[in-house]
Amino acid sequence: MLEAVIDGIPLPVLIVSQNRHITTANQGAVEMFGRDISGSNAISLLRQGPTVAAIEGALDEGRAGSARFLLSGVSGESPYLCKANPLPDRSAVVSFEDQSRLEGSELMRRDFVANISHELRTPLTSLMGFIETLRGPARGDVDAHDRFLGIMEQEAQRMNRMVSDLLSLSRVEVDERVWPRDEVDVSAVLRSTIATLEGKLSDSGIAIDAENLTECFPVRGDRDQLTQLFLNLIENAIKYGGGDKTIHVGVKKVQRDQALRQAAIQVDIRDQGVGIDPIHIPRLTERFYRVDDHRSRDLGGTGLGLAIVKHIVNRHRGRIKITSEQGVGSCFSVILPAVG
């Protein structure tokens, strides 16, 4: 009866007898350890001090206990929370709860806080230094005032962009699991986005080569988020594509995308920049990841633009493909499920 009960528990579970032998191991435990460990000595099998102490406490003192247990495998160590609880017959039930996702989330949170602190500390330190200089050595120096105030304005704008991107990223993450239901014409969004960027394009001497933007390509989407997505990608092409170049923006219908397993609308945004080393491409959509940290900051990048793009694409049940050839340019392709 007991064996049937623990087999129905989704966690790996062991029953350990008073003499420290495993009398029962459910299917979850078999999968966790890679074999049926029934009959094995629990102390010899588990070995780690805190885990052994928790099990012996349950067996000898009737006291429930828990400990962190690390399981070694081919891909590294996996963390588990091991709980040992006494049973009336002086045996113990030992369960294991996988903590990989929880610890991974905690690591991401710590990295995120550390990155934010670093990104904001630099402009804040700069502002405080200039304020101190203006109050001291540069007091009354009109030329220094104008120069320092200009730099201070740039640093303040940088912090403002950072906060705006953080808010955008937060909103996108909240909405990510809710699939948009409105029908949106991708071509119309692209035309509107390009019109919004006319000033930046003109200042940079960059031309847009548009393909098929007069045709209608409907998708299920959030118009504001799709506008933000294409705005981020085209702005990146302007920043990193180089002046007096051409950005190709094309949209087409794919009869069947292999990854999405259905008809799709594909938008290609191709620049003529220096290109990206292939080693960087898998990490481009990570928060705060930059290929050239110094250049990105000089151009006003926050390191969050492509992370926002990734989450918007995920919300729309699409995918993003990045290809690049050094010395030739890069192409960012957004593929979204088509309507109809």
C-alpha positions in Angstrom: 0.0 0.0 0.0 2.8 2.4 1.0 4.7 1.7 -2.2 1.6 2.5 -4.3 1.2 5.8 -2.4 4.7 7.0 -2.9 4.7 6.0 -6.6 1.9 8.5 -7.0 4.0 11.3 -5.6 5.6 13.4 -8.4 8.8 14.0 -6.4 11.6 11.5 -6.0 10.8 9.7 -2.7 12.7 7.0 -0.7 11.7 4.9 2.3 14.8 4.4 4.6 14.7 1.7 7.3 16.1 1.9 10.8 19.3 0.1 9.6 19.8 2.8 6.9 18.8 0.7 3.9 16.5 1.9 1.2 13.4 -0.3 1.3 11.4 1.5 -1.4 12.3 4.0 -4.2 9.5 5.5 -6.3 9.8 6.1 -10.1 10.9 9.7 -9.5 13.8 8.4 -7.5 14.8 5.8 -10.1 14.8 8.6 -12.7 16.8 11.0 -10.5 19.5 8.5 -9.6 19.4 6.7 -13.0 18.8 3.2 -11.5 16.6 1.4 -9.0 18.4 2.0 -5.7 16.2 -0.2 -3.5 18.3 -2.2 -1.1 21.2 0.3 -1.2 22.6 1.8 2.0 21.2 5.4 2.1 24.2 6.8 3.9 26.7 5.3 1.4 24.5 6.5 -1.5 23.8 10.1 -0.3 27.0 10.7 1.7 26.7 14.4 2.0 27.0 15.5 5.6 23.9 17.7 6.0 21.7 15.2 4.1 22.9 12.3 6.2 22.4 14.3 9.4 18.8 15.1 8.4 18.0 11.4 7.7 19.7 10.1 10.9 17.8 12.8 12.9 14.5 11.4 11.5 15.5 7.8 12.2 17.1 8.1 15.6 15.3 11.1 17.2 12.0 11.1 15.3 12.8 14.7 14.2 12.0 16.1 10.8 14.9 17.7 9.0 16.0 19.1 5.7 19.2 19.8 3.8 20.5 21.0 0.5 21.6 18.0 -1.6 23.8 18.2 -4.8 23.3 15.5 -7.4 26.3 15.1 -9.8 25.5 14.4 -13.4 27.0 14.7 -16.9 25.9 18.3 -17.2 27.1 19.4 -13.7 25.6 19.5 -10.3 21.8 19.8 -9.7 20.6 21.2 -6.4 17.8 19.5 -4.5 16.0 20.2 -1.2 16.1 16.9 0.7 13.4 16.5 3.4 13.5 13.6 5.9 10.4 12.9 8.0 10.0 10.1 10.6 7.4 7.3 10.1 5.6 5.4 13.0 7.6 2.2 12.4 10.9 4.1 13.0 11.7 4.3 9.3 11.9 7.6 7.4 10.4 9.0 4.2 13.0 11.0 2.3 11.9 13.3 -0.6 13.9 15.5 -3.0 12.6 18.7 -4.6 14.5 20.1 -7.6 15.7 23.6 -6.8 17.4 24.3 -10.2 14.7 26.7 -11.4 14.4 28.5 -8.1 18.2 28.9 -7.7 18.5 29.9 -11.3 15.9 32.6 -10.8 17.7 33.9 -7.7 20.9 34.0 -9.6 19.2 36.0 -12.4 17.8 38.4 -9.8 21.2 39.0 -8.2 22.8 39.5 -11.6 20.1 41.9 -12.6 20.4 44.0 -9.5 24.2 44.0 -9.9 24.0 45.1 -13.5 21.5 47.9 -12.7 23.7 49.1 -9.9 26.7 49.2 -12.2 24.8 50.9 -15.0 23.4 53.6 -12.8 26.5 54.1 -10.6 28.6 55.3 -13.6 26.5 58.3 -14.6 25.7 59.1 -11.0 29.3 59.2 -10.1 30.0 61.4 -13.1 27.2 63.8 -12.2 28.4 64.0 -8.6 32.0 64.7 -9.8 30.9 67.5 -12.1 28.7 69.1 -9.4 31.6 69.1 -7.0 33.9 70.6 -9.6 31.4 73.3 -10.5 31.0 74.2 -6.9 34.8 74.3 -6.4 37.6 74.7 -8.9 35.3 75.7 -11.8 33.2 78.2 -9.9 32.9 81.3 -12.1 34.4 79.6 -15.1 31.7 80.1 -17.8 33.3 77.9 -20.4 33.7 75.0 -17.9 30.1 75.5 -16.8 28.8 75.1 -20.4 31.0 72.1 -21.1 30.2 70.3 -17.9 26.5 71.0 -18.0 26.4 69.5 -21.5 28.0 66.3 -20.3 25.7 66.2 -17.2 22.7 66.5 -19.5 24.0 63.5 -21.5 24.4 61.4 -18.4 21.0 62.4 -17.1 19.5 61.4 -20.5 21.3 58.1 -20.3 19.8 57.3 -16.9 16.4 58.4 -18.2 16.7 55.9 -21.1 17.8 53.2 -18.7 14.7 53.7 -16.5 12.4 53.9 -19.5 13.8 50.6 -20.9 13.5 48.9 -17.5 9.9 49.9 -17.3 9.3 48.7 -20.8 11.0 45.4 -20.1 8.9 45.0 -16.9 5.6 45.6 -18.8 6.6 43.2 -21.6 7.5 40.5 -19.1 4.2 40.9 -17.3 2.2 40.5 -20.6 4.4 37.8 -22.1 2.0 34.9 -21.4 -1.0 36.7 -22.8 -1.3 36.1 -26.5 -2.6 39.3 -28.3 -5.9 38.9 -30.1 -6.1 42.1 -32.2 -5.4 41.8 -35.9 -2.5 44.1 -36.9 -1.0 44.9 -40.3 2.8 44.5 -40.0 3.4 46.8 -43.0 1.4 49.6 -41.5 3.4 49.3 -38.3 6.7 49.4 -40.2 5.6 52.4 -42.3 4.6 54.3 -39.1 7.9 53.4 -37.4 10.0 54.5 -40.3 8.1 57.8 -40.4 8.8 58.3 -36.7 12.6 57.8 -37.3 12.8 60.2 -40.3 14.8 62.7 -38.2 17.4 60.2 -37.0 17.7 58.7 -40.5 18.3 62.2 -42.0 20.8 63.2 -39.4 22.8 60.0 -39.9 22.6 60.2 -43.7 21.0 56.7 -43.8 18.4 55.7 -46.4 15.7 53.1 -46.0 15.3 50.5 -48.8 11.7 49.3 -48.2 10.3 46.1 -49.8 6.6 45.1 -49.9 5.6 47.7 -47.3 2.5 48.7 -49.4 1.0 45.2 -49.1 -1.1 44.0 -46.1 0.5 41.3 -43.9 -1.9 40.7 -40.9 -0.8 39.0 -37.6 -2.4 38.7 -34.2 -0.6 41.4 -32.2 -0.3 44.3 -29.9 0.3 47.3 -32.1 2.2 49.3 -29.5 4.5 46.5 -28.7 5.2 45.7 -32.3 6.0 49.4 -32.9 8.4 49.2 -30.0 10.0 46.0 -31.4 10.6 47.5 -34.9 11.7 50.8 -33.4 14.4 49.1 -31.4 15.6 47.1 -34.3 15.7 49.9 -36.8 17.3 52.3 -34.2 20.0 49.6 -33.7 20.6 49.5 -37.4 21.0 53.3 -37.5 23.4 53.3 -34.5 25.6 50.3 -35.6 25.1 50.3 -39.4 27.3 53.3 -40.0 26.5 56.7 -41.6 25.7 57.2 -45.2 24.6 53.6 -45.6 21.3 51.9 -46.5 19.0 49.9 -44.2 16.9 47.2 -45.9 13.5 46.7 -44.4 11.5 43.9 -46.0 8.4 41.9 -45.2 7.1 38.8 -46.8 4.8 35.8 -46.2 6.3 32.4 -45.6 3.9 29.6 -46.6 5.2 27.4 -43.8 7.8 28.2 -41.2 9.4 25.0 -40.0 9.9 26.2 -36.4 6.4 27.7 -36.0 4.8 24.9 -38.1 2.4 27.2 -39.9 2.3 30.2 -42.3 4.2 33.2 -41.0 5.1 36.8 -41.7 8.8 37.5 -41.8 10.3 41.0 -41.4 14.0 41.4 -42.3 15.9 44.4 -41.1 19.4 44.4 -42.6 22.2 46.9 -42.1 25.5 47.5 -43.8 27.6 47.7 -40.6 30.8 46.0 -39.5 28.9 42.8 -38.6 28.9 40.7 -35.4 31.3 38.0 -34.5 29.3 34.7 -34.4 30.5 34.1 -30.8 28.3 36.9 -29.7 25.1 36.1 -31.6 23.6 33.6 -29.1 23.8 36.1 -26.3 22.6 39.3 -28.0 19.1 39.2 -26.5 20.4 38.8 -22.9 19.9 41.8 -20.6 22.8 44.2 -20.6 24.8 42.1 -23.0 26.9 44.3 -25.3 29.3 43.3 -28.1 31.2 46.5 -27.6 30.5 47.9 -24.2 32.2 51.3 -24.6 30.9 52.0 -28.1 27.3 51.0 -27.0 27.4 53.5 -24.2 28.8 56.2 -26.4 25.9 55.7 -28.8 23.3 55.8 -26.0 22.6 52.0 -25.7 21.3 50.6 -22.5 21.9 46.9 -23.2 18.1 46.2 -22.9 16.8 46.9 -26.4 17.2 43.4 -27.7 16.0 41.8 -24.5 12.8 43.8 -24.9 12.6 42.6 -28.6 12.9 39.0 -27.5 10.1 39.2 -24.9 7.8 40.9 -27.4 8.5 38.2 -30.0 7.8 35.5 -27.4 4.5 37.1 -26.4 3.5 37.0 -30.1 4.5 33.3 -30.3 7.1 34.1 -32.9 10.8 33.8 -33.1 13.8 36.0 -33.9 16.7 35.0 -36.2 20.0 36.8 -36.3 22.6 36.4 -39.0 25.7 38.4 -39.6 28.8 38.6 -41.7 31.7 40.6 -40.5 32.5 43.5 -42.9 29.2 43.1 -44.7 26.4 43.7 -42.1 23.8 42.0 -39.9 20.2 40.9 -40.5 17.6 40.7 -37.7 14.6 38.6 -38.9 11.3 38.6 -36.9 9.0 35.7 -37.8 5.4 35.9 -36.5 2.4 33.6 -37.1 0.3 34.8 -40.0 -3.5 35.3 -39.8 -5.5 33.1 -42.1 
